Amino acid sequence: MPLQIYNLRVKTKSPLFVGSGEIISKKEYLYDSRNQRVSIIDHTKLMGWLLSRSDAAVIDEYERFMLSDVRRYTLNDFFRNVHADSSDIRGFTLYATDAGAALPETGSLRNIACFARDSFNKPYLPGSSVKGAIRTAVLVKMMQENANVNQYKTESAYLNAIGQGTGAAANFDVMSGVSFADSLPIPQSAMILAGKIDLSKDGDTNRINIVRECVRPGTEIILKLTIKPERCGIVTADYIKQAISNFGRYYLNNFSSKFDTPSSAGGESFENCLLLGGGCGYFSKNTVYAQKPWNDAVMTVAEMMKKNFKRGKHEKDVIIGISPHTLKCTKVASPQQNSSRSLMQVGVCEISIEQVS
């Protein structure tokens, strides 16, 4: 059977984070608080520039900077002390990112978790991140459709299909015939820094000392979706669309709506939406709640959370009536008013699929 090829469009409705595993330390970037810009420094080029100065005092000053407390001596201070001008700094700047609402105009800097980047240092959305979210949405749909048949089947039991032939080859995972190419590079202008805020069930917020490099809201990213019909069973493009539509309602009704959000938070319908990437919360990446009655699911998740996050106070989750007991949020500066900050959930993305003619 011929391959079916589609364009899958991801439109970010809130900051999207897919981590590369790399961390930019407080000593590795310049922060322009007036313009809310962060410039990431290429330290190989910086060291070349320092050595080209042929001045031992400059090297000594750099050593003093590296050994100093960044709260008292920042990279901005160092460049000022060694008389580096704007053209010098541009020469060893790797790229610049909008700081958004992640860093205060005054106060301590924070380490930055980097977004996934290709070999040319361009941000991109890995196809594997999208496939993982769609796999969860497909599973939730399958489980809801078969809720009265077998409530405690394993995930593989739902996804395994019986094909032609005999032996192990007769059984296959229906998602094995669904593949996603990585996206094209995302423009650097579409990147923003976003902090981490935990929202409790009663509406209280707790800002965590983490900053992530994210795709800003309102960005469209396109990936290629390829379906091999003979390997997908019931999982067609239309089935995936239905699963995505179903997941948005499922997430809103079963988790997001259970939190008292502040009046400053934007309302979200989650229509045709998935939660993608890192930092968007456990609920969006599991199927426990789709498989079990609510109280049983809360107890199961709470036990797992207690075991893996011993300082997270998850022993109270059963009493609270939800686990995990926080909604993963961030604040983003309004384009119209830089002083305005909107609280929103992390990783909310609207998904659409169209066949390539």
C-alpha positions in Angstrom: 0.0 0.0 0.0 1.3 3.5 -0.8 2.6 5.7 2.0 0.3 8.5 3.2 2.1 11.8 3.8 0.7 14.7 5.7 1.7 18.1 7.0 1.3 18.2 10.8 1.1 21.8 12.0 1.9 22.6 15.6 0.7 26.1 16.8 2.0 27.0 20.2 -0.6 28.5 22.5 1.8 28.7 25.4 5.6 28.4 25.8 6.9 25.0 24.5 10.0 23.5 25.9 11.9 20.5 24.5 15.2 20.2 26.4 18.5 19.3 24.9 20.0 18.4 28.3 22.4 21.3 28.2 22.5 24.1 30.8 23.7 27.6 30.3 25.2 28.8 33.6 24.8 32.3 35.0 28.4 33.1 33.9 27.7 32.2 30.3 25.3 34.9 29.2 24.8 38.6 29.2 21.5 40.0 30.5 20.3 43.4 29.2 17.5 44.2 31.7 16.5 47.3 29.9 15.7 45.6 26.7 14.9 42.2 28.3 17.4 40.4 26.1 19.8 37.5 27.0 23.0 37.0 24.8 24.5 33.6 24.9 28.3 33.7 24.7 30.5 31.3 22.6 33.3 30.8 25.1 35.7 29.4 22.5 35.5 32.7 20.7 35.7 34.6 23.9 38.9 32.8 24.9 40.3 33.6 21.5 39.5 37.3 22.0 41.1 37.3 25.5 44.3 35.8 24.2 44.4 38.2 21.3 44.5 41.1 23.7 48.0 39.9 24.8 47.4 41.5 28.2 48.0 39.4 31.3 45.8 41.8 33.3 42.8 40.9 31.2 43.4 37.2 31.8 43.8 37.8 35.5 40.5 39.8 35.4 38.7 36.9 33.7 40.1 34.5 36.4 38.7 36.8 39.0 35.3 36.9 37.3 35.2 33.1 37.1 36.0 32.7 40.8 33.6 35.5 41.9 30.0 35.2 43.1 27.9 36.0 40.1 25.5 38.0 42.3 28.3 40.5 42.9 30.3 40.2 39.6 28.4 39.5 36.4 29.6 38.9 32.9 28.4 42.5 32.1 30.7 43.8 34.8 33.6 41.8 33.4 33.2 43.2 29.9 32.9 46.7 31.3 36.1 46.3 33.3 38.2 45.0 30.4 36.7 47.7 28.1 35.1 45.3 25.6 33.0 47.4 23.1 29.7 46.3 21.5 31.5 45.1 18.3 33.7 42.9 20.4 30.8 41.4 22.2 28.9 40.7 19.0 31.9 38.8 17.7 31.6 36.1 20.4 27.8 36.1 20.9 26.3 32.8 19.8 22.7 34.0 19.7 20.3 36.3 21.6 17.0 35.4 23.1 14.0 37.4 24.5 14.1 37.1 28.3 10.4 37.6 28.4 9.1 37.5 32.0 11.6 34.8 33.1 14.3 37.1 34.6 13.7 40.0 37.0 14.9 43.5 36.1 16.9 43.4 39.3 18.0 40.4 41.3 20.0 37.2 40.9 20.4 35.5 37.5 19.3 31.9 36.9 20.8 29.0 35.0 19.0 28.4 31.7 17.9 25.0 30.4 18.5 24.9 26.6 16.0 24.0 23.9 16.9 21.2 21.4 19.2 22.4 18.7 20.6 20.9 15.5 24.3 20.8 14.5 24.1 24.4 13.2 22.8 25.5 16.7 19.3 26.1 15.3 16.3 25.2 17.5 13.9 22.5 16.2 11.1 20.4 17.3 12.0 16.6 17.4 9.5 14.4 15.7 9.9 11.9 18.6 8.4 14.5 21.0 5.3 14.9 18.9 4.9 11.1 18.4 5.1 10.5 22.1 2.2 12.9 22.8 0.1 11.5 20.0 0.8 8.0 21.2 -0.6 9.0 24.6 -3.7 10.6 23.0 -4.3 7.5 20.9 -4.1 5.2 23.9 -6.5 7.4 25.9 -9.0 7.2 23.1 -8.6 3.4 22.9 -9.0 3.0 26.6 -12.1 5.1 26.8 -13.7 3.2 23.9 -13.0 -0.1 25.6 -13.7 1.0 29.2 -16.4 -1.6 29.8 -14.5 -4.4 28.1 -11.2 -4.7 30.0 -10.3 -1.9 32.3 -6.8 -3.1 33.2 -5.3 -4.2 29.8 -1.7 -3.1 29.4 -0.7 -0.3 26.9 0.9 -2.8 24.6 -2.3 -4.9 24.6 -4.2 -1.9 23.3 -1.6 -1.0 20.6 -0.7 -4.5 19.4 -2.5 -5.6 16.2 -2.8 -8.9 14.6 -1.4 -8.9 11.1 -0.9 -11.5 8.4 1.7 -14.3 8.9 2.7 -16.4 11.8 4.9 -16.1 14.9 6.1 -12.8 16.4 5.7 -11.0 13.1 2.0 -11.5 13.3 1.8 -9.1 16.2 2.9 -5.5 15.8 2.5 -2.1 17.5 0.1 0.0 15.4 2.2 3.1 16.1 5.2 1.5 14.4 3.7 2.6 11.1 3.4 6.2 12.2 6.5 8.3 11.8 7.3 12.0 12.3 10.2 13.9 10.7 11.9 16.5 12.8 10.8 20.0 12.1 12.7 22.6 10.0 14.7 25.0 12.1 12.6 27.4 14.3 13.6 31.0 13.9 15.6 32.4 16.8 13.2 35.3 16.9 10.5 32.8 18.0 12.4 31.8 21.1 11.8 33.2 24.6 12.8 32.4 28.1 10.2 31.2 30.5 10.3 30.5 34.2 8.6 27.6 36.1 5.6 28.2 38.3 3.7 25.5 40.2 0.0 26.3 40.7 -1.7 24.5 43.6 -5.3 23.2 43.6 -6.5 26.2 45.6 -4.9 28.7 43.2 -1.7 29.5 45.1 1.5 29.9 43.0 5.1 29.0 43.8 7.8 30.2 41.5 10.6 27.6 41.0 14.2 28.7 40.4 14.3 27.2 36.9 14.4 29.1 33.6 13.8 27.3 30.2 14.5 28.3 26.7 11.1 27.9 24.9 9.2 28.5 21.7 7.0 31.6 22.2 3.2 31.4 22.0 1.8 32.0 18.5 4.5 30.2 16.6 3.7 27.7 13.9 5.9 24.6 13.4 5.4 22.1 10.6 6.5 18.5 10.6 6.0 15.7 8.1 3.7 12.8 9.2 4.0 9.6 7.3 1.6 6.7 7.8 2.2 3.2 6.5 -1.4 1.8 6.3 -0.5 -1.9 6.6 1.3 -1.3 9.9 -1.3 1.0 11.6 -4.5 -1.0 12.0 -7.2 1.4 13.0 -4.8 4.3 13.5 -5.5 6.4 10.4 -5.0 10.1 10.0 -8.7 10.6 10.9 -8.3 8.4 14.0 -5.3 10.6 15.1 -7.3 13.8 14.6 -10.2 12.3 16.7 -7.7 11.3 19.4 -6.2 14.8 19.6 -9.7 16.4 19.8 -10.7 13.9 22.5 -7.5 14.4 24.5 -8.0 18.1 24.8 -11.5 17.6 26.3 -10.2 14.7 28.5 -7.3 16.9 29.9 -9.6 19.8 30.6 -12.4 17.8 32.2 -10.2 15.5 34.3 -7.3 17.6 35.4 -6.9 21.2 34.4 -10.4 22.3 35.4 -9.9 20.9 38.9 -7.5 23.8 39.8 -8.6 27.3 40.9 -6.7 29.5 38.5 -6.1 33.2 39.4 -8.1 35.8 37.5 -4.8 36.8 35.8 -4.6 33.5 34.0 -5.9 33.1 30.5 -8.8 30.7 30.0 -8.0 27.7 27.7 -10.4 25.4 25.9 -7.7 22.9 24.9 -9.7 22.3 21.7 -7.6 20.2 19.3 -4.7 20.6 21.6 -2.0 18.4 23.0 0.5 19.2 25.8 4.0 18.8 24.2 7.5 18.7 25.5 9.1 18.9 28.9 7.7 20.6 32.0 4.0 20.2 31.1 3.2 17.8 33.8 2.8 14.1 34.5 -0.9 13.9 33.7 -0.4 14.7 30.0 2.1 11.9 29.6 0.4 8.9 31.3 -2.8 6.8 30.9 -3.5 5.9 34.5 -6.5 8.2 34.8 -7.9 6.8 31.5 -7.6 3.2 32.8 -8.9 3.4 36.3 -11.7 4.9 38.3 -10.8 8.4 39.6 -10.1 7.5 43.3 -8.0 4.4 42.3 -6.0 6.5 39.9 -5.3 9.2 42.5 -4.0 6.5 44.9 -1.9 4.8 42.2 -0.3 8.1 41.1 0.2 9.4 44.6 2.1 6.3 45.6 4.4 6.6 42.7 4.9 10.3 43.3 5.8 9.6 47.0 8.3 7.1 45.9 10.0 9.2 43.2 9.7 12.7 44.7 10.2 12.3 48.5 10.2 16.0 49.2 7.1 16.8 47.1 4.5 16.3 49.9 2.6 13.8 47.8 1.4 11.9 50.9 -1.4 14.5 51.0 -2.5 14.0 47.4 -5.3 11.5 48.3 -6.8 13.9 50.8 -6.5 16.8 48.3 -8.2 14.5 45.7 -5.7 14.9 42.9 -2.2 13.7 42.0 0.1 15.4 41.1 -1.3 18.3 43.1 0.2 21.1 41.0 -0.5 22.5 37.5 2.7 23.4 35.6 2.6 27.0 34.5 4.7 30.0 33.5 4.3 33.7 32.9 4.8 35.4 29.6 5.1 39.1 28.9 2.3 40.6 26.8 3.4 41.8 23.4 1.2 44.9 23.9 2.3 45.7 27.4 5.8 44.5 28.5 4.8 45.1 32.1 1.8 42.8 31.9 2.4 39.1 32.7 -0.1 36.4 31.8 -0.1 33.1 33.7 -0.5 30.1 31.3 0.1 26.4 31.3 3.2 25.0 29.7 3.4 23.2 26.4 -0.2 23.7 25.1 -0.1 23.3 21.3 -2.9 23.2 18.8 -2.5 20.4 16.2 -3.9 20.2 12.7 -3.2 17.6 10.0 -3.6 18.0 6.3 -2.7 15.5 3.5 0.1 16.4 1.1 -1.3 16.2 -2.5 
